Amino acid sequence: MHEIASFGHWLKLRRVALQLSQAELASRVGCAAITIRKIEADERRPSAQIAELLAQHLELTPDERAAFLAAAQAVISPLRLAAPFQPAAAMLTRGSLPTPPTALVGRAAEIAAVCILLRRNELRVLTLTGPGGVGKTRLALEAGREVQSAFDDGAWFVPLAPIAEPALLLSAIAQTLGTQELPGQTLQQTVQSALRDRQILLVLDNFEQIHAAVLQLAELLAALPTLKLLVTSRIPLRITAEHQFPVPPLTLPNPQAEPGAGEPPASAAVALFAARAQAVKPDFAIPPA
């Protein structure tokens, strides 16, 4: 159960419980999405008219409606509002992150560091860089799952390995989002319309395939202030908003370390090897050093 901190906090919880983005609620109410954003951030109070319209679209009972309107105008404390109903956990998250078939081994520190960066409001683009096979995609997926609940519209995975033409970037994003090009619009305009005012994390995997498409990314970021990108690439994007995170190889056993009596050598790489071997042969064990 959520503790209600303010009227804006209650409004956000109710909106998320109804699976509405700020843009969707604003469209129903007939105001700008930034108005909803400011109300939820407690930067402004809703007018009496907007409060009435919000009450109509938040599926309130008569008692809830009366308390909501009073709290909106600061007549009563928002603490007197009942906590918004909670939908099933499966309905809370939107997105398309695939589930890897095996557990991630030896990346706890990197996952924590990437999650901290992704939760920074000012960060727009985080690029995980490193050679092929170092584990960039797995790290991106794990971190994306950790932070996706912080994005009202979820985290979406865009695989770029199958394409080689930079011009196909927007098509890949549109396909992931289930968006089709609209008549009278360019594909760029269609994608921007689909993402506008949405709090979303796009995970772009293997961007080195289409590195020349960085200009399209820069245009999307300029047009969509609520969009955040998590990118995996062998080379940096080198755009203004980028923050680079080099992914190191898994640690190897220290040849100078004294092994414990009867224990196998300790390292993340050895642990990963053992986990993969045990998936094929459950009784596999690393021999003592």
Residue pairs with C-beta under 8 A, 6 or more apart in sequence:
1 83
1 86
2 13
2 83
2 84
4 10
4 13
4 78
4 79
4 81
4 83
5 78
6 42
6 78
7 39
7 42
7 45
7 71
7 72
7 74
7 78
7 81
8 39
8 40
8 41
8 42
8 43
9 40
9 42
9 78
10 71
10 78
10 81
10 84
11 36
11 39
11 40
11 54
11 58
12 40
13 83
13 84
14 58
14 84
15 21
15 22
15 25
15 36
15 40
15 58
15 152
16 92
16 152
17 84
17 85
17 86
17 87
18 58
18 59
19 87
19 91
19 94
20 28
21 152
21 153
21 197
21 198
21 199
22 33
22 36
22 37
22 40
22 152
22 197
22 199
23 33
23 196
23 197
23 198
25 36
25 54
25 57
26 32
26 33
26 35
26 36
26 197
28 53
28 57
29 36
29 50
29 53
29 54
29 57
30 53
31 50
31 53
33 197
35 44
35 46
35 50
38 44
39 45
39 46
39 50
45 72
45 73
45 74
46 54
46 72
48 73
51 68
51 69
51 72
51 73
52 69
54 68
54 72
55 65
55 68
55 69
58 68
60 68
64 81
64 82
67 76
67 80
67 81
67 82
68 81
70 76
71 77
71 78
71 80
71 81
92 149
93 148
93 149
93 154
94 153
94 154
95 144
95 148
95 151
95 153
95 154
95 155
95 156
95 157
95 201
96 154
96 155
96 156
96 157
96 176
97 141
97 144
97 145
97 148
97 155
97 156
97 157
97 203
98 141
98 157
100 138
100 141
102 275
102 276
102 279
103 275
104 111
104 138
104 139
104 142
105 250
105 268
105 271
105 272
105 275
106 250
106 251
106 267
106 268
106 269
106 271
106 272
107 135
107 138
107 139
107 142
107 250
107 268
110 139
110 247
110 248
111 139
111 142
111 143
111 146
113 245
114 126
114 128
114 139
114 140
114 143
114 230
114 245
115 143
115 146
115 147
117 123
117 126
117 243
117 245
118 126
118 143
118 147
118 150
118 201
118 228
118 230
119 147
119 150
123 228
123 243
124 221
124 227
124 228
124 229
124 241
125 217
125 221
125 228
125 229
125 231
125 237
125 239
125 241
125 242
125 243
126 228
126 229
126 230
126 231
126 242
126 243
126 245
127 207
127 231
127 232
127 233
127 236
127 237
127 242
127 243
127 244
127 245
128 136
128 139
128 140
128 230
128 231
128 232
128 233
128 245
128 247
129 136
129 233
129 234
129 235
129 236
129 244
129 245
129 246
129 247
130 136
130 234
130 246
130 247
130 248
131 234
132 234
134 247
134 248
134 249
135 247
135 250
136 205
136 232
136 233
136 247
137 205
137 206
137 232
139 232
139 247
140 203
140 205
140 230
140 232
141 157
141 203
143 230
144 155
144 157
144 201
144 203
144 230
145 155
147 155
147 201
148 154
148 155
148 201
151 199
151 200
151 201
151 228
152 198
152 199
152 200
153 198
153 199
153 200
154 200
154 201
155 200
155 201
155 202
155 203
155 230
156 176
156 177
156 200
156 201
156 202
156 203
157 176
157 203
157 205
158 172
158 173
158 176
158 202
158 203
158 204
158 205
159 172
159 205
159 206
160 169
160 172
160 204
160 205
160 206
160 207
160 209
160 210
161 205
161 206
161 209
163 169
163 172
163 209
163 210
164 209
164 210
165 210
166 210
166 211
166 212
166 213
166 216
167 213
168 210
169 210
169 213
169 216
169 217
170 187
170 188
170 191
170 216
171 187
173 191
173 202
174 180
174 181
174 187
174 190
174 191
174 194
176 202
177 191
177 194
177 195
179 190
179 191
179 194
180 190
181 187
181 190
182 189
182 190
182 193
185 193
188 216
188 219
188 220
191 220
192 220
192 223
192 224
195 220
195 224
195 227
196 223
196 224
197 226
198 226
198 227
199 226
200 226
200 227
200 228
201 228
201 229
201 230
202 227
202 228
202 229
202 230
203 229
203 230
203 231
203 232
204 217
204 229
204 230
204 231
204 232
205 231
205 232
206 232
206 233
207 213
207 231
207 232
207 233
207 237
208 233
208 234
208 235
211 233
211 235
211 237
214 237
214 238
214 239
217 229
217 237
217 239
218 239
218 240
218 241
220 227
221 227
221 229
221 239
221 241
231 237
236 242
236 244
249 269
250 267
250 268
250 269
250 272
251 267
251 268
251 269
252 267
252 269
252 270
253 265
253 266
253 267
253 269
253 270
253 289
254 267
257 265
259 265
259 288
259 289
262 288
263 288
263 289
264 270
264 274
264 285
264 286
264 287
264 288
264 289
265 286
265 289
270 286
273 286
274 284
274 285
274 286
277 284
278 284
